[in-house]
Amino acid sequence: MDYTYYFKQYLYEGNDWVKNCGLRWGGLTDSEVHLYADVKESNLSGIGFLHGGVIFTLADTTAGFLAHSQGEAYVTMDAKINFIKSATKGTLRCDASYIHKGKKTALIHTVVVDDEGILLMDGTFTMIRVDKVYKELEK
């Protein structure tokens, strides 16, 4: 079954968390997901840089979307991120791709870049499959 349409409707457009975080759809293939987020003044830290939690949220959500993209539910089990540089304005893009996908876990590589393509964060997320399958989508 091609889950692309259902995935976008159920996980992206029907997801209040994504809306509240200001994340925007960038695209989905069999092996990659892309999301965007604008740097907002309200998300800057006390020293004027984008708070790292915003970058982490973008990366974690993008990794989760990739893990979910074949109709199976996953949650984050572990994350290792390296902040390279911060941002003060512009648009961020996160790209997520598989390093490995097994029966119970998925290892996903993420990168976050600014609108000039400068690397801001490099991360690896381990996602674990949970029992929920998107049965609602198959009705």
C-alpha positions as CSV (number, residue, x, y, z in Angstrom):
1,M,0.0,0.0,0.0
2,D,1.3,3.5,-0.8
3,Y,1.1,5.4,2.5
4,T,2.2,8.7,1.1
5,Y,-1.2,10.3,0.9
6,Y,-2.4,8.9,4.2
7,F,0.9,9.8,5.9
8,K,0.7,13.4,4.9
9,Q,-3.0,13.7,5.9
10,Y,-2.7,11.8,9.2
11,L,0.7,12.6,10.5
12,Y,1.4,16.0,9.0
13,E,-1.9,17.9,8.3
14,G,-3.8,16.3,11.2
15,N,-1.0,16.9,13.8
16,D,-1.4,19.8,16.1
17,W,2.1,19.4,17.5
18,V,3.6,20.0,14.0
19,K,1.4,23.0,13.5
20,N,2.2,24.5,17.0
21,C,5.9,24.1,16.2
22,G,5.5,25.9,12.9
23,L,7.0,23.0,10.9
24,R,6.2,22.9,7.2
25,W,6.0,20.0,4.7
26,G,9.0,19.6,2.4
27,G,8.4,16.2,0.8
28,L,8.6,12.5,1.1
29,T,10.2,9.7,-0.9
30,D,10.7,6.0,0.0
31,S,13.9,6.9,1.7
32,E,13.8,10.6,2.7
33,V,11.6,13.2,4.4
34,H,12.1,16.9,4.3
35,L,10.6,19.5,6.7
36,Y,11.1,23.3,7.1
37,A,10.8,25.7,9.9
38,D,11.2,29.5,10.0
39,V,13.4,31.1,12.6
40,K,11.1,33.3,14.7
41,E,12.1,36.0,17.1
42,S,10.1,34.3,19.8
43,N,12.3,31.2,19.5
44,L,15.6,33.1,20.0
45,S,17.5,32.5,23.3
46,G,18.5,35.2,25.7
47,I,21.8,35.7,23.8
48,G,20.0,36.1,20.4
49,F,20.5,32.7,18.8
50,L,17.9,30.2,17.8
51,H,17.3,27.9,20.8
52,G,18.7,24.4,20.3
53,G,15.4,22.9,21.3
54,V,13.8,24.2,18.1
55,I,16.5,22.6,15.9
56,F,16.2,19.4,17.9
57,T,12.4,19.4,17.5
58,L,12.7,19.9,13.8
59,A,15.2,17.0,13.5
60,D,13.3,14.6,15.8
61,T,10.0,15.2,14.0
62,T,11.6,14.7,10.6
63,A,13.2,11.5,11.7
64,G,9.9,10.3,13.2
65,F,8.1,11.1,10.0
66,L,10.5,9.0,8.0
67,A,10.2,6.1,10.3
68,H,6.4,6.3,10.1
69,S,6.4,6.7,6.3
70,Q,5.7,3.0,5.6
71,G,2.6,2.8,7.8
72,E,4.2,1.6,11.0
73,A,4.4,3.6,14.2
74,Y,7.7,4.5,15.8
75,V,8.9,6.6,18.7
76,T,12.3,8.0,19.5
77,M,14.4,5.7,21.6
78,D,17.7,7.6,21.4
79,A,19.2,10.6,19.8
80,K,22.7,11.8,19.3
81,I,23.0,15.3,17.9
82,N,25.9,17.7,17.2
83,F,25.1,21.4,17.0
84,I,27.5,22.9,14.5
85,K,26.2,26.5,14.2
86,S,23.2,28.4,15.2
87,A,20.9,30.8,13.3
88,T,19.3,34.1,14.0
89,K,17.0,34.4,11.0
90,G,15.8,32.7,7.8
91,T,14.4,29.2,7.1
92,L,15.8,25.9,8.3
93,R,15.5,22.7,6.3
94,C,15.8,19.2,7.8
95,D,16.6,16.2,5.7
96,A,16.2,12.7,7.2
97,S,17.4,9.5,5.6
98,Y,17.8,5.8,6.6
99,I,21.1,4.5,7.8
100,H,19.4,1.2,8.7
101,K,15.8,0.0,8.9
102,G,15.2,-3.3,10.7
103,K,12.1,-5.1,11.9
104,K,12.0,-3.3,15.3
105,T,14.3,-0.3,15.0
106,A,15.3,2.3,12.5
107,L,18.5,4.3,12.5
108,I,18.0,7.6,10.9
109,H,20.5,10.3,9.9
110,T,19.3,14.0,10.0
111,V,20.9,17.2,8.9
112,V,19.6,20.7,9.5
113,V,20.8,23.5,7.2
114,D,19.9,27.2,6.9
115,D,18.6,28.8,3.8
116,E,22.1,29.3,2.5
117,G,22.8,25.5,2.9
118,I,25.1,26.0,5.9
119,L,25.1,23.0,8.2
120,L,23.6,23.8,11.6
121,M,23.1,20.3,13.1
122,D,24.0,16.7,12.3
123,G,22.2,13.9,14.2
124,T,21.4,10.3,14.4
125,F,18.1,9.1,15.8
126,T,17.2,5.5,16.8
127,M,13.5,4.9,16.5
128,I,11.8,1.9,17.9
129,R,8.6,0.4,16.4
130,V,5.6,0.3,18.6
131,D,2.6,-2.0,18.2
132,K,0.2,0.6,16.7
133,V,-0.3,0.2,13.0
134,Y,-2.3,2.7,11.0
135,K,-5.4,0.6,11.0
136,E,-7.6,3.7,10.9
137,L,-6.2,4.5,7.4
138,E,-7.2,1.1,6.0
139,K,-10.9,1.4,6.8
